[in-house]
Amino acid sequence: QEANHIQNSLEARFAEALQYYSAIFDSLEASLPTNSSARLKVERLFAREIRNIIACEGSERTHRHEKMRTWERIVE
């Protein structure tokens, strides 16, 4: 699954992040027990990414995932 977290609109970034990360967290739920230390580490990692995508603006936002077709246009 690809993500598009480069939008300027908070609402658009929120909706995209919700869709993208809910699939990841559903996979974690299905594969690791709730109290697993590995799961907690992964959840913390993604929590930092989500916080950055949703809460940060401008140069403070360091996570800007783009769809593959965007990169294809850039490198052509």
PDB file of N, CA, C and O in Angstrom:
ATOM      1  N   GLN A   1       0.843  -1.175   0.000  1.00  0.00           N
ATOM      2  CA  GLN A   1       0.000   0.000   0.000  1.00  0.00           C
ATOM      3  C   GLN A   1       0.891   1.241   0.000  1.00  0.00           C
ATOM      4  O   GLN A   1       1.899   1.292   0.703  1.00  0.00           O
ATOM      5  N   GLU A   2       0.515   2.217  -0.779  1.00  0.00           N
ATOM      6  CA  GLU A   2       1.267   3.462  -0.855  1.00  0.00           C
ATOM      7  C   GLU A   2       0.588   4.546  -0.033  1.00  0.00           C
ATOM      8  O   GLU A   2      -0.608   4.483   0.250  1.00  0.00           O
ATOM      9  N   ALA A   3       1.375   5.534   0.340  1.00  0.00           N
ATOM     10  CA  ALA A   3       0.839   6.652   1.106  1.00  0.00           C
ATOM     11  C   ALA A   3       1.148   7.951   0.383  1.00  0.00           C
ATOM     12  O   ALA A   3       2.107   8.040  -0.384  1.00  0.00           O
ATOM     13  N   ASN A   4       0.329   8.948   0.638  1.00  0.00           N
ATOM     14  CA  ASN A   4       0.527  10.267   0.060  1.00  0.00           C
ATOM     15  C   ASN A   4       0.373  11.284   1.188  1.00  0.00           C
ATOM     16  O   ASN A   4      -0.717  11.801   1.433  1.00  0.00           O
ATOM     17  N   HIS A   5       1.475  11.556   1.864  1.00  0.00           N
ATOM     18  CA  HIS A   5       1.437  12.439   3.027  1.00  0.00           C
ATOM     19  C   HIS A   5       2.085  13.787   2.748  1.00  0.00           C
ATOM     20  O   HIS A   5       2.664  14.389   3.653  1.00  0.00           O
ATOM     21  N   ILE A   6       1.998  14.271   1.519  1.00  0.00           N
ATOM     22  CA  ILE A   6       2.643  15.542   1.188  1.00  0.00           C
ATOM     23  C   ILE A   6       1.651  16.697   1.092  1.00  0.00           C
ATOM     24  O   ILE A   6       2.054  17.838   0.870  1.00  0.00           O
ATOM     25  N   GLN A   7       0.365  16.418   1.254  1.00  0.00           N
ATOM     26  CA  GLN A   7      -0.636  17.470   1.135  1.00  0.00           C
ATOM     27  C   GLN A   7      -0.437  18.540   2.202  1.00  0.00           C
ATOM     28  O   GLN A   7       0.048  18.267   3.300  1.00  0.00           O
ATOM     29  N   ASN A   8      -0.818  19.751   1.854  1.00  0.00           N
ATOM     30  CA  ASN A   8      -0.763  20.847   2.819  1.00  0.00           C
ATOM     31  C   ASN A   8      -1.942  20.830   3.778  1.00  0.00           C
ATOM     32  O   ASN A   8      -1.831  21.304   4.909  1.00  0.00           O
ATOM     33  N   SER A   9      -3.052  20.295   3.343  1.00  0.00           N
ATOM     34  CA  SER A   9      -4.270  20.270   4.144  1.00  0.00           C
ATOM     35  C   SER A   9      -4.160  19.259   5.282  1.00  0.00           C
ATOM     36  O   SER A   9      -3.864  18.087   5.050  1.00  0.00           O
ATOM     37  N   LEU A  10      -4.396  19.711   6.504  1.00  0.00           N
ATOM     38  CA  LEU A  10      -4.386  18.819   7.659  1.00  0.00           C
ATOM     39  C   LEU A  10      -5.409  17.710   7.488  1.00  0.00           C
ATOM     40  O   LEU A  10      -5.122  16.551   7.790  1.00  0.00           O
ATOM     41  N   GLU A  11      -6.595  18.049   7.010  1.00  0.00           N
ATOM     42  CA  GLU A  11      -7.651  17.055   6.849  1.00  0.00           C
ATOM     43  C   GLU A  11      -7.242  15.973   5.869  1.00  0.00           C
ATOM     44  O   GLU A  11      -7.499  14.793   6.108  1.00  0.00           O
ATOM     45  N   ALA A  12      -6.611  16.357   4.771  1.00  0.00           N
ATOM     46  CA  ALA A  12      -6.183  15.375   3.767  1.00  0.00           C
ATOM     47  C   ALA A  12      -5.085  14.479   4.327  1.00  0.00           C
ATOM     48  O   ALA A  12      -5.111  13.266   4.118  1.00  0.00           O
ATOM     49  N   ARG A  13      -4.118  15.063   5.039  1.00  0.00           N
ATOM     50  CA  ARG A  13      -3.048  14.258   5.635  1.00  0.00           C
ATOM     51  C   ARG A  13      -3.605  13.304   6.678  1.00  0.00           C
ATOM     52  O   ARG A  13      -3.187  12.149   6.758  1.00  0.00           O
ATOM     53  N   PHE A  14      -4.551  13.789   7.480  1.00  0.00           N
ATOM     54  CA  PHE A  14      -5.162  12.948   8.511  1.00  0.00           C
ATOM     55  C   PHE A  14      -5.873  11.753   7.875  1.00  0.00           C
ATOM     56  O   PHE A  14      -5.679  10.614   8.298  1.00  0.00           O
ATOM     57  N   ALA A  15      -6.688  12.014   6.866  1.00  0.00           N
ATOM     58  CA  ALA A  15      -7.444  10.937   6.217  1.00  0.00           C
ATOM     59  C   ALA A  15      -6.504   9.915   5.573  1.00  0.00           C
ATOM     60  O   ALA A  15      -6.719   8.708   5.687  1.00  0.00           O
ATOM     61  N   GLU A  16      -5.480  10.396   4.909  1.00  0.00           N
ATOM     62  CA  GLU A  16      -4.517   9.500   4.264  1.00  0.00           C
ATOM     63  C   GLU A  16      -3.748   8.681   5.304  1.00  0.00           C
ATOM     64  O   GLU A  16      -3.555   7.477   5.129  1.00  0.00           O
ATOM     65  N   ALA A  17      -3.311   9.327   6.378  1.00  0.00           N
ATOM     66  CA  ALA A  17      -2.582   8.624   7.433  1.00  0.00           C
ATOM     67  C   ALA A  17      -3.472   7.586   8.116  1.00  0.00           C
ATOM     68  O   ALA A  17      -3.019   6.481   8.415  1.00  0.00           O
ATOM     69  N   LEU A  18      -4.719   7.934   8.361  1.00  0.00           N
ATOM     70  CA  LEU A  18      -5.651   6.995   8.984  1.00  0.00           C
ATOM     71  C   LEU A  18      -5.794   5.741   8.128  1.00  0.00           C
ATOM     72  O   LEU A  18      -5.718   4.625   8.642  1.00  0.00           O
ATOM     73  N   GLN A  19      -5.994   5.918   6.857  1.00  0.00           N
ATOM     74  CA  GLN A  19      -6.154   4.778   5.957  1.00  0.00           C
ATOM     75  C   GLN A  19      -4.871   3.944   5.900  1.00  0.00           C
ATOM     76  O   GLN A  19      -4.922   2.718   5.994  1.00  0.00           O
ATOM     77  N   TYR A  20      -3.739   4.601   5.748  1.00  0.00           N
ATOM     78  CA  TYR A  20      -2.466   3.911   5.597  1.00  0.00           C
ATOM     79  C   TYR A  20      -2.065   3.177   6.878  1.00  0.00           C
ATOM     80  O   TYR A  20      -1.764   1.984   6.840  1.00  0.00           O
ATOM     81  N   TYR A  21      -2.060   3.873   7.992  1.00  0.00           N
ATOM     82  CA  TYR A  21      -1.570   3.279   9.232  1.00  0.00           C
ATOM     83  C   TYR A  21      -2.563   2.322   9.868  1.00  0.00           C
ATOM     84  O   TYR A  21      -2.152   1.448  10.631  1.00  0.00           O
ATOM     85  N   SER A  22      -3.846   2.452   9.588  1.00  0.00           N
ATOM     86  CA  SER A  22      -4.798   1.491  10.161  1.00  0.00           C
ATOM     87  C   SER A  22      -4.522   0.096   9.615  1.00  0.00           C
ATOM     88  O   SER A  22      -4.701  -0.886  10.335  1.00  0.00           O
ATOM     89  N   ALA A  23      -4.095  -0.014   8.372  1.00  0.00           N
ATOM     90  CA  ALA A  23      -3.744  -1.325   7.810  1.00  0.00           C
ATOM     91  C   ALA A  23      -2.537  -1.909   8.537  1.00  0.00           C
ATOM     92  O   ALA A  23      -2.494  -3.108   8.814  1.00  0.00           O
ATOM     93  N   ILE A  24      -1.571  -1.071   8.841  1.00  0.00           N
ATOM     94  CA  ILE A  24      -0.373  -1.531   9.563  1.00  0.00           C
ATOM     95  C   ILE A  24      -0.743  -1.992  10.965  1.00  0.00           C
ATOM     96  O   ILE A  24      -0.320  -3.062  11.401  1.00  0.00           O
ATOM     97  N   PHE A  25      -1.527  -1.194  11.669  1.00  0.00           N
ATOM     98  CA  PHE A  25      -1.904  -1.558  13.035  1.00  0.00           C
ATOM     99  C   PHE A  25      -2.825  -2.775  13.063  1.00  0.00           C
ATOM    100  O   PHE A  25      -2.784  -3.551  14.018  1.00  0.00           O
ATOM    101  N   ASP A  26      -3.657  -2.958  12.035  1.00  0.00           N
ATOM    102  CA  ASP A  26      -4.466  -4.174  11.944  1.00  0.00           C
ATOM    103  C   ASP A  26      -3.563  -5.399  11.808  1.00  0.00           C
ATOM    104  O   ASP A  26      -3.836  -6.441  12.404  1.00  0.00           O
ATOM    105  N   SER A  27      -2.494  -5.277  11.029  1.00  0.00           N
ATOM    106  CA  SER A  27      -1.543  -6.384  10.878  1.00  0.00           C
ATOM    107  C   SER A  27      -0.844  -6.696  12.193  1.00  0.00           C
ATOM    108  O   SER A  27      -0.661  -7.861  12.548  1.00  0.00           O
ATOM    109  N   LEU A  28      -0.455  -5.648  12.912  1.00  0.00           N
ATOM    110  CA  LEU A  28       0.175  -5.859  14.223  1.00  0.00           C
ATOM    111  C   LEU A  28      -0.778  -6.573  15.173  1.00  0.00           C
ATOM    112  O   LEU A  28      -0.388  -7.487  15.900  1.00  0.00           O
ATOM    113  N   GLU A  29      -2.017  -6.143  15.151  1.00  0.00           N
ATOM    114  CA  GLU A  29      -3.039  -6.743  16.022  1.00  0.00           C
ATOM    115  C   GLU A  29      -3.181  -8.235  15.740  1.00  0.00           C
ATOM    116  O   GLU A  29      -3.347  -9.037  16.658  1.00  0.00           O
ATOM    117  N   ALA A  30      -3.114  -8.595  14.461  1.00  0.00           N
ATOM    118  CA  ALA A  30      -3.301  -9.990  14.072  1.00  0.00           C
ATOM    119  C   ALA A  30      -2.060 -10.852  14.311  1.00  0.00           C
ATOM    120  O   ALA A  30      -2.168 -12.072  14.437  1.00  0.00           O
ATOM    121  N   SER A  31      -0.894 -10.230  14.372  1.00  0.00           N
ATOM    122  CA  SER A  31       0.317 -11.041  14.407  1.00  0.00           C
ATOM    123  C   SER A  31       1.105 -11.011  15.712  1.00  0.00           C
ATOM    124  O   SER A  31       1.903 -11.915  15.958  1.00  0.00           O
ATOM    125  N   LEU A  32       0.909 -10.014  16.541  1.00  0.00           N
ATOM    126  CA  LEU A  32       1.681  -9.917  17.783  1.00  0.00           C
ATOM    127  C   LEU A  32       0.763  -9.703  18.981  1.00  0.00           C
ATOM    128  O   LEU A  32      -0.213  -8.958  18.889  1.00  0.00           O
ATOM    129  N   PRO A  33       1.070 -10.350  20.105  1.00  0.00           N
ATOM    130  CA  PRO A  33       0.252 -10.130  21.303  1.00  0.00           C
ATOM    131  C   PRO A  33       0.356  -8.689  21.790  1.00  0.00           C
ATOM    132  O   PRO A  33       1.362  -8.019  21.556  1.00  0.00           O
ATOM    133  N   THR A  34      -0.658  -8.230  22.451  1.00  0.00           N
ATOM    134  CA  THR A  34      -0.737  -6.849  22.931  1.00  0.00           C
ATOM    135  C   THR A  34       0.443  -6.461  23.808  1.00  0.00           C
ATOM    136  O   THR A  34       0.927  -5.332  23.726  1.00  0.00           O
ATOM    137  N   ASN A  35       0.909  -7.367  24.637  1.00  0.00           N
ATOM    138  CA  ASN A  35       1.994  -7.051  25.570  1.00  0.00           C
ATOM    139  C   ASN A  35       3.387  -7.376  25.023  1.00  0.00           C
ATOM    140  O   ASN A  35       4.356  -7.369  25.782  1.00  0.00           O
ATOM    141  N   SER A  36       3.504  -7.653  23.747  1.00  0.00           N
ATOM    142  CA  SER A  36       4.785  -7.982  23.125  1.00  0.00           C
ATOM    143  C   SER A  36       5.701  -6.757  23.093  1.00  0.00           C
ATOM    144  O   SER A  36       5.277  -5.676  22.684  1.00  0.00           O
ATOM    145  N   SER A  37       6.946  -6.923  23.521  1.00  0.00           N
ATOM    146  CA  SER A  37       7.890  -5.798  23.478  1.00  0.00           C
ATOM    147  C   SER A  37       8.206  -5.401  22.043  1.00  0.00           C
ATOM    148  O   SER A  37       8.436  -4.224  21.763  1.00  0.00           O
ATOM    149  N   ALA A  38       8.221  -6.363  21.138  1.00  0.00           N
ATOM    150  CA  ALA A  38       8.458  -6.047  19.721  1.00  0.00           C
ATOM    151  C   ALA A  38       7.322  -5.188  19.171  1.00  0.00           C
ATOM    152  O   ALA A  38       7.552  -4.226  18.439  1.00  0.00           O
ATOM    153  N   ARG A  39       6.115  -5.547  19.529  1.00  0.00           N
ATOM    154  CA  ARG A  39       4.956  -4.772  19.081  1.00  0.00           C
ATOM    155  C   ARG A  39       5.002  -3.344  19.616  1.00  0.00           C
ATOM    156  O   ARG A  39       4.726  -2.397  18.881  1.00  0.00           O
ATOM    157  N   LEU A  40       5.345  -3.187  20.882  1.00  0.00           N
ATOM    158  CA  LEU A  40       5.436  -1.848  21.472  1.00  0.00           C
ATOM    159  C   LEU A  40       6.485  -0.989  20.761  1.00  0.00           C
ATOM    160  O   LEU A  40       6.264   0.202  20.543  1.00  0.00           O
ATOM    161  N   LYS A  41       7.610  -1.580  20.403  1.00  0.00           N
ATOM    162  CA  LYS A  41       8.649  -0.845  19.684  1.00  0.00           C
ATOM    163  C   LYS A  41       8.149  -0.384  18.322  1.00  0.00           C
ATOM    164  O   LYS A  41       8.370   0.759  17.921  1.00  0.00           O
ATOM    165  N   VAL A  42       7.475  -1.282  17.618  1.00  0.00           N
ATOM    166  CA  VAL A  42       6.943  -0.936  16.296  1.00  0.00           C
ATOM    167  C   VAL A  42       5.867   0.135  16.420  1.00  0.00           C
ATOM    168  O   VAL A  42       5.841   1.080  15.631  1.00  0.00           O
ATOM    169  N   GLU A  43       4.988   0.000  17.392  1.00  0.00           N
ATOM    170  CA  GLU A  43       3.939   1.002  17.594  1.00  0.00           C
ATOM    171  C   GLU A  43       4.525   2.370  17.918  1.00  0.00           C
ATOM    172  O   GLU A  43       4.023   3.386  17.435  1.00  0.00           O
ATOM    173  N   ARG A  44       5.575   2.411  18.726  1.00  0.00           N
ATOM    174  CA  ARG A  44       6.223   3.691  19.040  1.00  0.00           C
ATOM    175  C   ARG A  44       6.851   4.318  17.809  1.00  0.00           C
ATOM    176  O   ARG A  44       6.769   5.530  17.610  1.00  0.00           O
ATOM    177  N   LEU A  45       7.473   3.498  16.992  1.00  0.00           N
ATOM    178  CA  LEU A  45       8.070   3.995  15.749  1.00  0.00           C
ATOM    179  C   LEU A  45       7.008   4.642  14.862  1.00  0.00           C
ATOM    180  O   LEU A  45       7.182   5.765  14.390  1.00  0.00           O
ATOM    181  N   PHE A  46       5.920   3.931  14.645  1.00  0.00           N
ATOM    182  CA  PHE A  46       4.863   4.475  13.795  1.00  0.00           C
ATOM    183  C   PHE A  46       4.145   5.648  14.450  1.00  0.00           C
ATOM    184  O   PHE A  46       3.673   6.546  13.753  1.00  0.00           O
ATOM    185  N   ALA A  47       4.056   5.657  15.773  1.00  0.00           N
ATOM    186  CA  ALA A  47       3.437   6.791  16.467  1.00  0.00           C
ATOM    187  C   ALA A  47       4.218   8.076  16.195  1.00  0.00           C
ATOM    188  O   ALA A  47       3.620   9.132  15.991  1.00  0.00           O
ATOM    189  N   ARG A  48       5.550   7.993  16.190  1.00  0.00           N
ATOM    190  CA  ARG A  48       6.372   9.175  15.887  1.00  0.00           C
ATOM    191  C   ARG A  48       6.118   9.657  14.453  1.00  0.00           C
ATOM    192  O   ARG A  48       6.002  10.857  14.205  1.00  0.00           O
ATOM    193  N   GLU A  49       6.032   8.709  13.519  1.00  0.00           N
ATOM    194  CA  GLU A  49       5.751   9.081  12.132  1.00  0.00           C
ATOM    195  C   GLU A  49       4.390   9.750  12.008  1.00  0.00           C
ATOM    196  O   GLU A  49       4.262  10.793  11.367  1.00  0.00           O
ATOM    197  N   ILE A  50       3.384   9.155  12.617  1.00  0.00           N
ATOM    198  CA  ILE A  50       2.022   9.690  12.534  1.00  0.00           C
ATOM    199  C   ILE A  50       1.971  11.092  13.138  1.00  0.00           C
ATOM    200  O   ILE A  50       1.380  12.006  12.563  1.00  0.00           O
ATOM    201  N   ARG A  51       2.594  11.248  14.296  1.00  0.00           N
ATOM    202  CA  ARG A  51       2.626  12.567  14.951  1.00  0.00           C
ATOM    203  C   ARG A  51       3.267  13.604  14.033  1.00  0.00           C
ATOM    204  O   ARG A  51       2.772  14.725  13.918  1.00  0.00           O
ATOM    205  N   ASN A  52       4.351  13.236  13.388  1.00  0.00           N
ATOM    206  CA  ASN A  52       5.040  14.165  12.513  1.00  0.00           C
ATOM    207  C   ASN A  52       4.174  14.529  11.306  1.00  0.00           C
ATOM    208  O   ASN A  52       4.102  15.697  10.925  1.00  0.00           O
ATOM    209  N   ILE A  53       3.529  13.553  10.713  1.00  0.00           N
ATOM    210  CA  ILE A  53       2.689  13.789   9.529  1.00  0.00           C
ATOM    211  C   ILE A  53       1.495  14.675   9.870  1.00  0.00           C
ATOM    212  O   ILE A  53       1.150  15.574   9.103  1.00  0.00           O
ATOM    213  N   ILE A  54       0.868  14.426  11.009  1.00  0.00           N
ATOM    214  CA  ILE A  54      -0.353  15.138  11.373  1.00  0.00           C
ATOM    215  C   ILE A  54      -0.068  16.485  12.038  1.00  0.00           C
ATOM    216  O   ILE A  54      -0.688  17.487  11.680  1.00  0.00           O
ATOM    217  N   ALA A  55       0.837  16.525  12.977  1.00  0.00           N
ATOM    218  CA  ALA A  55       0.987  17.705  13.829  1.00  0.00           C
ATOM    219  C   ALA A  55       2.000  18.733  13.338  1.00  0.00           C
ATOM    220  O   ALA A  55       1.947  19.890  13.755  1.00  0.00           O
ATOM    221  N   CYS A  56       2.906  18.344  12.477  1.00  0.00           N
ATOM    222  CA  CYS A  56       3.979  19.265  12.091  1.00  0.00           C
ATOM    223  C   CYS A  56       3.695  19.926  10.737  1.00  0.00           C
ATOM    224  O   CYS A  56       3.058  19.343   9.859  1.00  0.00           O
ATOM    225  N   GLU A  57       4.178  21.129  10.603  1.00  0.00           N
ATOM    226  CA  GLU A  57       4.030  21.896   9.366  1.00  0.00           C
ATOM    227  C   GLU A  57       5.395  22.369   8.900  1.00  0.00           C
ATOM    228  O   GLU A  57       6.341  22.437   9.685  1.00  0.00           O
ATOM    229  N   GLY A  58       5.491  22.693   7.631  1.00  0.00           N
ATOM    230  CA  GLY A  58       6.711  23.276   7.083  1.00  0.00           C
ATOM    231  C   GLY A  58       7.933  22.399   7.287  1.00  0.00           C
ATOM    232  O   GLY A  58       7.873  21.183   7.099  1.00  0.00           O
ATOM    233  N   SER A  59       9.036  23.016   7.670  1.00  0.00           N
ATOM    234  CA  SER A  59      10.293  22.278   7.813  1.00  0.00           C
ATOM    235  C   SER A  59      10.290  21.325   9.003  1.00  0.00           C
ATOM    236  O   SER A  59      11.145  20.443   9.082  1.00  0.00           O
ATOM    237  N   GLU A  60       9.347  21.484   9.932  1.00  0.00           N
ATOM    238  CA  GLU A  60       9.245  20.563  11.064  1.00  0.00           C
ATOM    239  C   GLU A  60       8.720  19.197  10.638  1.00  0.00           C
ATOM    240  O   GLU A  60       8.980  18.192  11.300  1.00  0.00           O
ATOM    241  N   ARG A  61       7.984  19.163   9.533  1.00  0.00           N
ATOM    242  CA  ARG A  61       7.439  17.884   9.052  1.00  0.00           C
ATOM    243  C   ARG A  61       8.502  17.179   8.227  1.00  0.00           C
ATOM    244  O   ARG A  61       8.862  17.648   7.148  1.00  0.00           O
ATOM    245  N   THR A  62       9.005  16.061   8.723  1.00  0.00           N
ATOM    246  CA  THR A  62      10.090  15.339   8.061  1.00  0.00           C
ATOM    247  C   THR A  62       9.605  14.102   7.318  1.00  0.00           C
ATOM    248  O   THR A  62      10.332  13.577   6.474  1.00  0.00           O
ATOM    249  N   HIS A  63       8.412  13.625   7.601  1.00  0.00           N
ATOM    250  CA  HIS A  63       7.862  12.452   6.916  1.00  0.00           C
ATOM    251  C   HIS A  63       6.876  12.925   5.850  1.00  0.00           C
ATOM    252  O   HIS A  63       5.797  13.434   6.156  1.00  0.00           O
ATOM    253  N   ARG A  64       7.272  12.744   4.601  1.00  0.00           N
ATOM    254  CA  ARG A  64       6.434  13.164   3.476  1.00  0.00           C
ATOM    255  C   ARG A  64       6.393  12.035   2.439  1.00  0.00           C
ATOM    256  O   ARG A  64       6.976  12.142   1.361  1.00  0.00           O
ATOM    257  N   HIS A  65       5.707  10.975   2.783  1.00  0.00           N
ATOM    258  CA  HIS A  65       5.612   9.837   1.872  1.00  0.00           C
ATOM    259  C   HIS A  65       4.844  10.247   0.616  1.00  0.00           C
ATOM    260  O   HIS A  65       3.826  10.936   0.684  1.00  0.00           O
ATOM    261  N   GLU A  66       5.357   9.807  -0.522  1.00  0.00           N
ATOM    262  CA  GLU A  66       4.708  10.104  -1.798  1.00  0.00           C
ATOM    263  C   GLU A  66       4.445   8.813  -2.547  1.00  0.00           C
ATOM    264  O   GLU A  66       5.124   7.807  -2.342  1.00  0.00           O
ATOM    265  N   LYS A  67       3.456   8.856  -3.412  1.00  0.00           N
ATOM    266  CA  LYS A  67       3.122   7.686  -4.207  1.00  0.00           C
ATOM    267  C   LYS A  67       4.203   7.440  -5.258  1.00  0.00           C
ATOM    268  O   LYS A  67       4.908   8.364  -5.663  1.00  0.00           O
ATOM    269  N   MET A  68       4.326   6.196  -5.693  1.00  0.00           N
ATOM    270  CA  MET A  68       5.353   5.802  -6.650  1.00  0.00           C
ATOM    271  C   MET A  68       5.243   6.581  -7.958  1.00  0.00           C
ATOM    272  O   MET A  68       6.266   6.939  -8.540  1.00  0.00           O
ATOM    273  N   ARG A  69       4.053   6.845  -8.422  1.00  0.00           N
ATOM    274  CA  ARG A  69       3.908   7.552  -9.709  1.00  0.00           C
ATOM    275  C   ARG A  69       4.498   8.963  -9.631  1.00  0.00           C
ATOM    276  O   ARG A  69       4.961   9.493 -10.641  1.00  0.00           O
ATOM    277  N   THR A  70       4.486   9.572  -8.449  1.00  0.00           N
ATOM    278  CA  THR A  70       5.112  10.885  -8.277  1.00  0.00           C
ATOM    279  C   THR A  70       6.610  10.766  -8.480  1.00  0.00           C
ATOM    280  O   THR A  70       7.212  11.582  -9.177  1.00  0.00           O
ATOM    281  N   TRP A  71       7.216   9.749  -7.874  1.00  0.00           N
ATOM    282  CA  TRP A  71       8.656   9.539  -8.029  1.00  0.00           C
ATOM    283  C   TRP A  71       9.016   9.178  -9.465  1.00  0.00           C
ATOM    284  O   TRP A  71      10.064   9.587  -9.964  1.00  0.00           O
ATOM    285  N   GLU A  72       8.162   8.421 -10.127  1.00  0.00           N
ATOM    286  CA  GLU A  72       8.420   8.080 -11.523  1.00  0.00           C
ATOM    287  C   GLU A  72       8.489   9.332 -12.387  1.00  0.00           C
ATOM    288  O   GLU A  72       9.353   9.434 -13.258  1.00  0.00           O
ATOM    289  N   ARG A  73       7.589  10.286 -12.158  1.00  0.00           N
ATOM    290  CA  ARG A  73       7.620  11.547 -12.911  1.00  0.00           C
ATOM    291  C   ARG A  73       8.867  12.351 -12.610  1.00  0.00           C
ATOM    292  O   ARG A  73       9.419  12.999 -13.500  1.00  0.00           O
ATOM    293  N   ILE A  74       9.320  12.318 -11.356  1.00  0.00           N
ATOM    294  CA  ILE A  74      10.498  13.091 -10.961  1.00  0.00           C
ATOM    295  C   ILE A  74      11.757  12.570 -11.639  1.00  0.00           C
ATOM    296  O   ILE A  74      12.580  13.360 -12.102  1.00  0.00           O
ATOM    297  N   VAL A  75      11.917  11.259 -11.703  1.00  0.00           N
ATOM    298  CA  VAL A  75      13.157  10.690 -12.241  1.00  0.00           C
ATOM    299  C   VAL A  75      13.181  10.542 -13.757  1.00  0.00           C
ATOM    300  O   VAL A  75      14.225  10.235 -14.332  1.00  0.00           O
ATOM    301  N   GLU A  76      12.062  10.754 -14.398  1.00  0.00           N
ATOM    302  CA  GLU A  76      12.034  10.658 -15.869  1.00  0.00           C
ATOM    303  C   GLU A  76      12.757  11.811 -16.517  1.00  0.00           C
ATOM    304  O   GLU A  76      12.828  11.883 -17.744  1.00  0.00           O
TER     305      GLU A  76
END
